[in-house]
Amino acid sequence: MLSKFPYLRQDFLASIVVFLVAVPLCVGVAVASGVPAELGLVTGIVGGLVTGFLPGSSLQVSGPAAGLTVIVFEAVSEFGVGTLGVIVLVAGLLQLAMGFLGIGRWFRAISVAVVEGMLCGIGLVIIAGQIYAAAGLKAPASGIGKIAGLPGAFADALDTPQALASLAIGAGTVAVIVLWKKLPKAVQSMPGALAAVILATVATLALSLPVATVKVEGLLGVIQPPGAAAFGELASPAIWGTIVAFALIASAESLFSAAAVDRLHDGPRTQYNKEMIAQGTGNTVCGLLGALPMTAVIVRSSANVGAGAKTKASRVLHGVWLLLFAAALPAALALIPIPALAGILVHAGFKLIPFRQIAELWRDHKGEALILVITAVAIVAVNMFEGVLIGLALAVIKTAWDASHVKLEVIDKGAGPIQAYLSGNATFLRLPKILDSLEALPQDRPVELDMSGLHHLDHAVRTALENWAAQHSATGTEPVKVTTDTEPVKAATGA
């Protein structure tokens, strides 16, 4: 048995950790989306048992994601819970189409700084939000609100015995996870997160602490496949905007997450088109069950990698545990303290912040470091999807700027024409610098502009230089003489 599945032990233990991380996320995302908590668990189960089996990214874990919370809430408010299944179903079919058309591979073109910034931003939001959960307090909706409200939250917790006890359980969970790595290797065979939850549960029961625990009812009562009336909503143009938004945002978050997860382990790399198909299949099934939409979730995925998972078996097993406990043994979940689960998430969020990479980038590539920081801040200030788009836009601008290096060398021998040599890549980004230097040349002296050293000359620069040459020389002075290397310039400008 072990020879056939050499990593079964590692994957089994990792699946327990992922399960413990997934429970509060599934429940929390569902509640924040305005639907019954059980629908979040249904999506988590599908993410494990359906998407988990499919090829794509072997260690990435899927389920309901916080990044879709706002748009799901708005869709439920406008169209109703009964229509949510249709929206998710059609969005899943669109993802399948994009996967089969090969669109997924384009998500490989993502800057390392943007990926690290995404991890950092998500980590900060998770830490801030779960501190409230650890204290048994309600967290503000926005990322900035979560961070700004922390001092007041700590003050409230210190004044309330129940909140103080809850916060102590959460802090103790983090401490156990951190210190667990210092224990003998034999003890570390059990994941620190699992040990921390067991100890927190025992402490809560033994001391009769007034701490909130997980509450889940049965699953069958909330599963509602969409009916004919829900499909009739597809005749409304308004619903299609929501469907397309679901498909694009879910796809982007999943594949951005895949790029990030690939940086966390040395195993097989993500096959992006297959991962898109896996996500589309999962959302199609979720739609048929009337559940929440799914994406790959970086928190669960990083917990999976961190717990030592080696194959997709860990994510499939995590779906089994969700189904077993939520459907058959909901009372067992009721023993687990919520602040202990929050502590696991706080530790997972902290591990997502790339402290070493930020220091290395700042030392060697300050521009990349700024992109990382701005991406993280944008995710905290807005949301993950738009924050990553901001980071990608900055990365493209930086690349264009770096690629447009141009050198202007002016030689004035005091007599005869002034010689100006342009070399490199002349693009509109460097045009102000070029024109400032050329316009500073004396207008009463002949000028020879040699552009044969240019590898690229775009239309904006060519036009501006032609206008400068025509207008520069004063009356009675020989016109500017322009020399070009005709063939490369034509090739570069498409002439």
N, C-alpha and C positions, 0 to 999 in steps of 0.2 A: 504493500500500500504506500509506504513512505518513499519507495524507489520510484513509483509511478508519479507521485506528487511530492517532490523533494522539498518544497517550500510550504507544505500544508500547515506546519506548526506556526511559522511566521505569519502566514496569511490569516490563519484562524485568530491569533491574538490581535493582529491589526484590525480585523473586522469588528472585534469587540470595541476597540477604541473608536473606530469610525462610527459605529452604532451609537455610542455614548455622545459623540459630537453631533450626530445627525438628529437625534431626538429633539433637543431644544431648538435647533434650526428649523426643522420641519414644522414643529408646533408654533414657534414664534413667527415664522414667515406667513403661515396660514392666518393666524390671528391678525397680523398687521395688514394682510390683504383683504380682510373683511369676509372671510369664509370660515367654516368650521375647522377646528384644529386637525380633525381626522383627515381632511383632504390633503393637508401637507404631508401626513404620514403615507397616504396612498401614493403621492408623487414620489416620495423617498423610496417606497417599496418597488415601484416601477423602475426607478433609477438603478436599483440594485439588481432586480431579477430580470429585467428586460434589457435596458441599455448596458448593464454590467456584463452581460454575456457577449455582446457584439464587439467586433474588432474596431480599432481606432486608437484610443489611448488606454493602455493597459492598467494604469494606476490612477486614472482620473475617476472621481466619484461624482455621480449626478443626483440631483434632487431639487426641491424648490429653492429658489435663490432670492436673497434680499434685494438684488439689483432689479428684479421685476416687480417688487412689492407695490410701488406707486402706480404703475401702469395697470396692474391687475386690480387694484382697489378701484381705480377710475372705471375700468371695464365692468366690474361687478356693479358699481353704482349706476352706470348708464344702461347696461343691458341685462343685469340680473345674474344670479348664480347659475340659473338654469342654462343660460346661453354661454357661460364660460367654457363648457366642454366643447362646443362647436368652434369657438375661437381658437382654443388650444389644438383641436383636431386639425383644422385647416392650416394653422401655422406649422404644425408638424409635417403635413404633406408638402408645404412649401420648402421646408428644410430638406426633406427627402429629395425634392426636385433639384435644389441647389447642390446637394451632395452628389447626385448622379451626373449633374452637368459639370462637375469638377471645380466648383467655385471655392470649395473649402481650402484648397492649396494656397490661395492668395493670402490667407491669414498667416502663412509662414514669414511673410515680409514684415516683421515687427521688430522695432529697435529693442535691444537688450535693456537700455535705460528705461524705456516705456514699460517693459515687463516688470523690472525691479520696482519702478514707481507704482505700478498697479498693486504689487504685493505689499508695498509699504503703506499705501493709502488704505487698502482693505484691512491690513493689520491694525492701523490706528483706529479705524471706525469700529472694528470688532472689540478691541480692548476697551474703548470708551463706552460702547453700548453695553457690554457684558459686566462692567463694573456696577452699573445700575441694577442689572439682573442679580448680581451677587449680593447686593444690599437690599434686594426686594423692593426696589423703587422703579417707577415708570421712567423710561428714558425719553428724552426729546426726540423728535422725528428726524431732524437734520444732523449730519455729521458734525458740523460746527457747533450746533446746539448741544450735542452730547459732550464734546470736549469742553466747551465754555461752562457747562453746568456742573462739571465734576467737583469743584470746590464746595458748592452748595450742597451737592449730594452727600459728600463726606460729612459735612456739618450736620445734615439731617440724620445720617446714619448714627453718628455719635450720640445724638440726643434721644434715639429710639432703641430700647433694648432689643426688640425683635429684629430691627435692621442691623444692629450691631452683631447679633448672633449669626444672622445670615451672612454678613460680610466676613465674619471670622471663619465660617465654613468655606467660603470661596477662597479666602486668602490661604487657609490651611491646605486646600486642594492644590493651589499653585505651588506652595512650599513643598508638598510631598512629591509632586512631579519633578521639580527642580532637584531636590535632594536624592531622589530615587537613583539618579545616575551615579551617585557617589557610593552606592552600596555594592556589595560583592556581585560578580557576574551571575552567580546562580540565582540570586534574588531578582536581578534585572530581567530574568527570563519572562517575568510577568510585566507587561507594559506599565509604566508609572501612572498613566492616566487611569487605567483600570484599578490599580491599587488605591489611588487617591479617592476614587468614587466609592469603593468598598469601605475604606476607612471613614469617609465622610458620612456614609449611610449608617454605619455602626455607631459613630459618635452622636449623630442626630437622634437615633432611636434610644441609645443608652442614656443620654442626658435629657431626653424629651424636649429638645430645642424647638422653639416656635418658628420653624423654617418651612417655606413652601416646597411642595414636592410636585412631581409631574402628574398631571391629570389627563387621562385619555379615556374616552368612551369607546363603544364598539365601532368597527369600520363599516360594516355592511349597511347600516342605516344612512350613511352619508353618500354612498356611491349612487349617483344618478346619471345614467347615460342620457345624452341629449335627445330630446324628443322632436317630433315634427315641427312643433312651434318654434323650437330653438333654431332648427335648420332654416325655417322661414325668415329668420333675421338676416340671412345672407343676402337677401334682396335689397337690404339697406346699404347704400354706399358708405355710410358712416362706420359700419362694423369692419369694413375692409382695411381702413387705415389702422385700426387696432390690431387686426390680424397680421398685417405686414410688419408693424412695429414689434409684435411678439416674436415673429420669425427672425427678424434681423437682429434684435437685441439679444435674444436667446442664443442665436448662432455666434454672434460676436463675443459674448461673454464666455461661451463654452470654448471657443477656439483660442481666445486670448488666454484663458485659464490653462488650456493645453500647452501653450507655449511656456507659460510660467512653470507648470508641473514638470515639463521636460528638463527644466534647469535644476530641479530638486533631486533628480535621481539619474543613475547611469544606465538604466534599462532601455528597452526598445523605445524609439522615438514615435511620436504621434503620427498616424496616417490621417491627414486632415479631412480628406473627402469621406473616408470611412467613418471618422468621428462625427462628421455632419450627418451622415446617414443614421448613425446610432442615436444621435440626439433627436433627429426627426422621427425615428421609430418610437422612441420613448414618449415624445409629445403626442404622437398619434394615439398611442395607447392611453395616455393620461386624458386626452380629449374624449375618448370613448367611455371612460369611467367618470367623466365630469370633474376631474381633479385639477389641481394647479399646474401651470406650465413648469417644465424643468429646464435646468441648464447644468453644465458641469460646475461644481462649486469648489473654489480654491481652498476654502477652509477644510472641508472634508478630505479633499485630495491631498493637501499638505499633511494633515493628520495621518492619512493612510500611508504616505511615504515615510513620515517620521516614525511611525510605529513599526516599520520594518517590512511592509508588504512587498511581495516580489512578483505576484501575478494578479490577474483580474479576479481570482478566487476570493480575495479579501472583500472586494466591493460587492460581489454576488452574495457572499455570506452576510454582509451587513444588511442587505435587503431581506434575507431570511430572518435575521434577528428582529428587524422592524416588524415584519409580518407576524412572527411568533408572539412577540410581547404585546404588540398593539391589538392583535385580533384575539389571541387565546389567553394571554396573561396580562391584561392591562393593570391588574392590581399589583403586579411585581414592579411596574414602572412607578407606581405611586410611592414606593419606598425611597426612590432616588431623590435627594435634595436638589432643587433647581440651582442654588448657588454653587454646588459642586460641579454641575455641568457648565455653569458660567465660568468657573475657574479653569476648566479644560480649554474653553474657547479663548480666555484671556492669554493663556500660555501659548496656544496655537497662533493667536494674533501677534504676539511678541516675536515669535520665531519667523514670521513673515517679513518683519522689518529688516532690510539688508544693511545693517550697520557697517559691516566690513566693506561691502561693495560701494557704499556711498563714500567712505574714506578713500578707497582706491581710485574711484572715478574723480574725486575732487583733486587728488594729487596728480593724476595723469591726464584727465580729460574733463576739465571744468564745465565745458558746454554740456557734456552728457550728464554730469552730476546735476546741473540745473534742470535739465529735462526730467530727470528722475524725481527731483524734489517738487517741481511744478506739477507733474502728473499726480503725485501723491496728494498734494494740497488740493488739486482740482477734484479728485475723487472724494476727499473729505467734504469739500465745499458744495459739490453738486451731486454726482453719483458715479458709479463705476464706469458705465458706458460712455458718458460724455467726458469724464475725466481722461479715459484712455484716448478718446478722439482728440482731445486737446494735446495730449502727449505726442500722439502720432503726427499731428499737424506741426508741432514744434520740431520733431525729429526730421520731417521732410524739409522744413525751412532751413534747419541747420545743415542738412546734407547739401541742399542747393547752394547755401552760402560757402560751405567748405569746397564745393566743386568749382566755384567761380573765382579761383585765385588768378589774378592778373597782375603783371608787373609792367610798369612804365618807366623806362630808363631814358633820361634826357642828357644829350651830350652837346655842350656848347663850347666850341674851341675859340670863341671870341671873334672869329672872322668866318665868313661863309655862312651857309645855312645851319640852323639849329636842327639836330637830328633827334628824333623821338622814336623809341623802339617799344612796341607793345608785344608781350608774350603771355602765354597761358590761356585761360578761358575767359573771354569777355562776355559777360551776361549783364542783363539789366540791373542785377543786384549790385554790381560794381560800377555802374555807369556814373553816379555822382562823383565818385573818387577820380575816375578817368577824366571827366570833363573839367573838374576843378583844376587838375594839374595842367591840362592842355590850354585852358583859358588863361592860365597864369603866364603863358609864354608871351614874349613881346610881339606885338602885332606889326612892328616895322622891320622885322627880320624875316628872311625866307625860312620856312619850316618844312622839313621832310619827315613824314610820318610813315614808319615801316611797320606793317602789321603782318609780315610774313611769319613771325614767330607765334602767331595765335593758333591754338588747336581748335578753338570754337569761337565763333562770332555770331551772336544772335541778331535778329532783325532790329531790335530796339537800339542796340549799340551801333550797328552799321549805319542806321538812319541818322542817329545823333552825331556820329563822327563825320558823315557826309555833310550835314548841316554846319557843323563847326568848321570844317575845311573850307566850305564855300563862303563863310562870313568872317573868318578870323583875320585874314590879311588886310592891312590898311591900304588905302588907295595909293597906288604907285609902288606897292610891294608885290613881289612875285607871289602868286597863289601857292597855297599849301600843296606840296606834292605828296601823294599817297601811294605807297607801294604795298601790294598784297600778294600773298601766295595763293593764286586764283583757285587752284583745284581743291585744297583743303577747305577754304572758306566756302566754296560752293557746296561742297559735300556737307559741311556743318550746318549751313543755313537752308539747304534744300533748294538752292538756286539752280 
